Amino acid sequence: MVDHYQLNLGSLRSSITLTLHTHHAARLWQGRAGREGVFGIMGMAGYISVTNLLKQASSQDDPFADWFMLQLEDKVLQAKAELLALTEQVKLVERDLPSQVSIGDNLNIHPVTLPLFIGSQLGFLAVYLLTDYDSLVRRVLLAHHTALIGRADMEYWIDGGAHLLRSLFSMAQQFRLAGVSRDDMAANNARAREAIDKFGIPPQDILEGTRRSQFAPPIVRTAKAALPSEADQLADDVEPSPGDPAEGGEA
């Protein structure tokens, strides 16, 4: 006879950290806080906050969130491919090293290790992109130090890789919550019309829910919950407070 008893299982958790070796990658993580006369620049933590919010909106059947998630996913994959192309160029240069010379990995003696608090797959993809950039910078700096390339080539590769990440963050910074559901769009109510005026009309397959990001969450069909109204302030406040890692990550 089998005894019936309740299994009280908690949630799964894992500890995840990120290690960076270059100042170039660390600056991309941090971004730049806005101040009088100077625009803020979104960093990785701000980007992660956006993707967490985007995933939440997608789970609430917001077609505009699904639309933007697809665009952001395409942007991440494009940046990954272009960063890989830059890395392959550096590998070609490294072949010029004489066979009698052996060089080890270029590592920081005091790297920075950051705890990661990420609730979205698009956030993790961007972190992987940052680690690829960190590796690229280490290889380029070493190639310049060992006279395989000149300063102009060094700056070209470092700046080119940084541009890919900043372009991704800039795109994420444009996201605004529409606050509508597919039911709103089907009813063409005032909420839907306002969203269309602001963002345009999503493609039909996205409206129907037949095309979503491979990382889109399941749609939770419950009573409509209000999404944070302060989302429109993301452009002005792109970084979470240092003491609050729950929104994405902290440096």
C-alpha positions as CSV (number, residue, x, y, z in Angstrom):
1,M,0.0,0.0,0.0
2,V,1.4,3.4,-1.0
3,D,1.2,6.2,1.6
4,H,-0.1,9.5,0.2
5,Y,1.7,12.5,1.5
6,Q,2.4,16.0,0.3
7,L,5.7,16.9,-1.2
8,N,6.6,20.4,-0.2
9,L,9.1,21.4,-2.9
10,G,10.5,24.9,-3.2
11,S,11.6,26.7,-6.3
12,L,14.8,25.9,-8.2
13,R,17.6,28.4,-7.8
14,S,21.2,28.6,-9.1
15,S,24.0,31.0,-8.4
16,I,25.3,32.6,-11.6
17,T,28.2,35.0,-11.9
18,L,30.0,36.8,-14.8
19,T,33.8,37.4,-14.9
20,L,35.1,40.3,-17.0
21,H,38.8,41.0,-17.7
22,T,38.8,44.3,-19.6
23,H,37.8,47.8,-18.7
24,H,36.1,48.0,-22.2
25,A,33.6,45.3,-21.3
26,A,33.2,46.6,-17.7
27,R,32.2,50.1,-19.1
28,L,29.6,48.5,-21.3
29,W,28.2,46.7,-18.3
30,Q,27.9,49.8,-16.3
31,G,26.7,52.3,-18.9
32,R,26.6,55.9,-17.9
33,A,24.2,57.6,-15.6
34,G,22.5,60.7,-17.0
35,R,23.1,64.1,-15.5
36,E,22.5,67.7,-16.4
37,G,23.6,68.4,-19.9
38,V,24.7,64.7,-20.5
39,F,22.5,61.9,-21.7
40,G,22.6,58.6,-19.9
41,I,23.8,55.6,-21.8
42,M,22.1,52.3,-21.1
43,G,24.4,49.5,-19.8
44,M,23.9,45.8,-19.5
45,A,21.9,46.1,-16.2
46,G,19.5,48.5,-17.8
47,Y,19.1,46.2,-20.8
48,I,18.3,43.3,-18.6
49,S,15.6,45.3,-16.8
50,V,14.0,46.0,-20.2
51,T,14.1,42.3,-21.2
52,N,12.6,41.2,-17.9
53,L,9.7,43.7,-18.4
54,L,9.3,42.6,-22.0
55,K,9.0,39.0,-21.0
56,Q,6.3,39.9,-18.4
57,A,4.3,41.8,-21.0
58,S,4.6,39.0,-23.5
59,S,3.2,36.5,-21.0
60,Q,0.2,38.8,-20.6
61,D,-0.7,38.4,-24.3
62,D,0.6,41.8,-25.5
63,P,1.2,41.5,-29.2
64,F,3.4,44.6,-29.2
65,A,5.7,43.0,-26.6
66,D,6.0,39.9,-28.9
67,W,6.7,42.1,-31.8
68,F,9.5,44.0,-30.1
69,M,10.9,40.7,-28.6
70,L,11.3,39.3,-32.1
71,Q,13.1,42.5,-33.3
72,L,15.4,42.4,-30.2
73,E,16.1,38.7,-30.7
74,D,17.1,39.4,-34.4
75,K,19.3,42.2,-33.2
76,V,21.1,40.0,-30.7
77,L,21.7,37.2,-33.2
78,Q,22.9,39.7,-35.8
79,A,25.3,41.3,-33.3
80,K,26.6,37.8,-32.4
81,A,27.3,37.0,-36.0
82,E,29.1,40.3,-36.6
83,L,31.2,39.9,-33.5
84,L,32.2,36.4,-34.6
85,A,33.3,37.9,-37.9
86,L,35.5,40.4,-36.1
87,T,37.0,37.6,-34.0
88,E,37.8,35.6,-37.1
89,Q,39.7,38.6,-38.5
90,V,41.8,38.7,-35.4
91,K,42.5,35.0,-35.6
92,L,43.9,35.5,-39.1
93,V,46.4,38.1,-37.7
94,E,47.4,35.7,-34.9
95,R,48.6,33.2,-37.5
96,D,51.5,35.6,-38.2
97,L,53.0,34.8,-34.8
98,P,56.3,32.8,-35.3
99,S,56.0,29.1,-34.5
100,Q,58.9,29.5,-32.1
101,V,57.0,32.0,-30.0
102,S,54.3,30.7,-27.6
103,I,51.8,33.1,-26.0
104,G,49.3,32.2,-23.3
105,D,45.9,33.7,-22.7
106,N,45.7,37.4,-21.9
107,L,44.0,37.5,-18.5
108,N,43.5,40.2,-15.9
109,I,45.3,39.5,-12.6
110,H,42.3,41.0,-10.8
111,P,39.2,40.4,-12.9
112,V,35.8,41.6,-11.8
113,T,33.2,39.0,-10.9
114,L,29.5,40.1,-11.0
115,P,26.5,38.3,-9.7
116,L,23.8,37.9,-12.3
117,F,20.1,38.2,-11.6
118,I,18.4,37.7,-14.9
119,G,14.8,36.7,-15.6
120,S,14.9,36.5,-19.4
121,Q,16.7,34.5,-22.1
122,L,17.3,37.7,-24.1
123,G,19.2,39.0,-21.1
124,F,21.4,35.9,-21.0
125,L,22.1,36.2,-24.8
126,A,23.3,39.7,-24.3
127,V,25.6,38.6,-21.4
128,Y,27.1,35.9,-23.7
129,L,27.7,38.6,-26.3
130,L,29.5,40.7,-23.7
131,T,31.8,37.8,-22.8
132,D,32.5,37.4,-26.5
133,Y,33.5,41.0,-26.7
134,D,35.6,40.8,-23.5
135,S,37.5,37.9,-25.2
136,L,37.9,39.9,-28.4
137,V,39.4,42.8,-26.6
138,R,41.8,40.6,-24.8
139,R,43.0,39.1,-28.0
140,V,43.3,42.5,-29.8
141,L,45.2,44.1,-26.9
142,L,47.6,41.2,-26.9
143,A,48.0,41.3,-30.7
144,H,48.9,45.0,-30.4
145,H,51.3,44.4,-27.5
146,T,53.1,41.7,-29.5
147,A,53.4,43.9,-32.6
148,L,51.0,41.9,-34.7
149,I,48.8,44.9,-35.4
150,G,49.1,48.7,-35.1
151,R,47.1,51.1,-33.0
152,A,44.7,51.9,-35.8
153,D,43.7,48.2,-36.3
154,M,43.5,47.7,-32.5
155,E,41.0,50.7,-32.2
156,Y,39.0,49.5,-35.2
157,W,38.3,46.1,-33.7
158,I,37.7,47.3,-30.2
159,D,35.4,50.1,-31.2
160,G,33.6,47.9,-33.8
161,G,32.7,45.4,-31.1
162,A,31.6,48.0,-28.6
163,H,29.3,49.5,-31.3
164,L,27.5,46.3,-31.7
165,L,26.6,46.1,-28.0
166,R,25.7,49.8,-27.7
167,S,23.5,49.5,-30.7
168,L,21.7,46.6,-29.0
169,F,21.3,48.6,-25.8
170,S,20.0,51.6,-27.8
171,M,17.3,49.5,-29.4
172,A,16.2,48.1,-26.0
173,Q,16.0,51.6,-24.6
174,Q,13.3,52.5,-27.2
175,F,10.9,49.9,-25.8
176,R,7.7,51.2,-24.3
177,L,4.8,49.2,-22.8
178,A,1.7,49.2,-24.9
179,G,-0.4,47.8,-22.1
180,V,-2.8,46.0,-24.5
181,S,-3.8,42.4,-25.1
182,R,-4.8,40.5,-28.3
183,D,-8.4,40.7,-27.1
184,D,-8.1,44.5,-27.0
185,M,-6.7,44.5,-30.6
186,A,-9.5,42.2,-31.8
187,A,-12.1,44.5,-30.2
188,N,-10.4,47.6,-31.6
189,N,-11.1,49.4,-28.3
190,A,-9.7,52.7,-27.2
191,R,-6.7,51.1,-25.6
192,A,-5.8,49.3,-28.9
193,R,-6.3,52.4,-31.0
194,E,-4.0,54.4,-28.7
195,A,-1.3,51.7,-29.0
196,I,-1.6,51.6,-32.8
197,D,-1.2,55.4,-32.9
198,K,2.0,55.1,-30.9
199,F,3.6,52.0,-32.3
200,G,1.9,51.1,-35.6
201,I,0.2,47.8,-36.4
202,P,2.0,44.5,-35.7
203,P,2.2,42.0,-38.5
204,Q,-0.9,39.7,-38.8
205,D,0.9,36.5,-37.7
206,I,2.1,38.3,-34.6
207,L,-1.4,39.6,-33.9
208,E,-2.7,36.1,-34.3
209,G,0.0,34.7,-32.0
210,T,1.2,32.2,-34.6
211,R,4.7,33.8,-34.7
212,R,6.5,34.6,-31.4
213,S,10.1,34.6,-30.3
214,Q,11.6,31.2,-29.5
215,F,12.2,32.7,-26.0
216,A,8.6,34.0,-25.6
217,P,7.0,32.8,-22.4
218,P,3.7,30.9,-22.2
219,I,0.7,33.3,-22.3
220,V,-1.0,33.4,-18.9
221,R,-4.7,34.1,-19.5
222,T,-5.9,35.6,-16.2
223,A,-7.7,38.7,-15.1
224,K,-6.0,41.7,-16.8
225,A,-3.3,43.0,-14.5
226,A,-2.0,46.6,-14.8
227,L,1.6,46.7,-15.9
228,P,4.0,49.2,-14.3
229,S,3.0,52.7,-15.4
230,E,6.6,54.0,-14.9
231,A,7.9,52.0,-17.9
232,D,7.9,55.1,-20.0
233,Q,10.6,56.4,-17.7
234,L,13.1,53.8,-18.8
235,A,14.9,56.2,-21.2
236,D,15.5,58.6,-18.3
237,D,16.4,56.0,-15.7
238,V,18.1,53.2,-17.5
239,E,20.0,51.7,-14.5
240,P,18.6,49.9,-11.4
241,S,19.7,51.3,-8.1
242,P,22.9,49.7,-6.8
243,G,21.2,48.0,-3.9
244,D,18.4,46.4,-6.0
245,P,19.7,43.5,-8.1
246,A,16.2,42.0,-8.6
247,E,15.7,43.9,-11.8
248,G,18.5,42.4,-13.7
249,G,22.0,42.6,-12.3
250,E,24.5,44.8,-10.5
251,A,28.1,45.8,-11.0
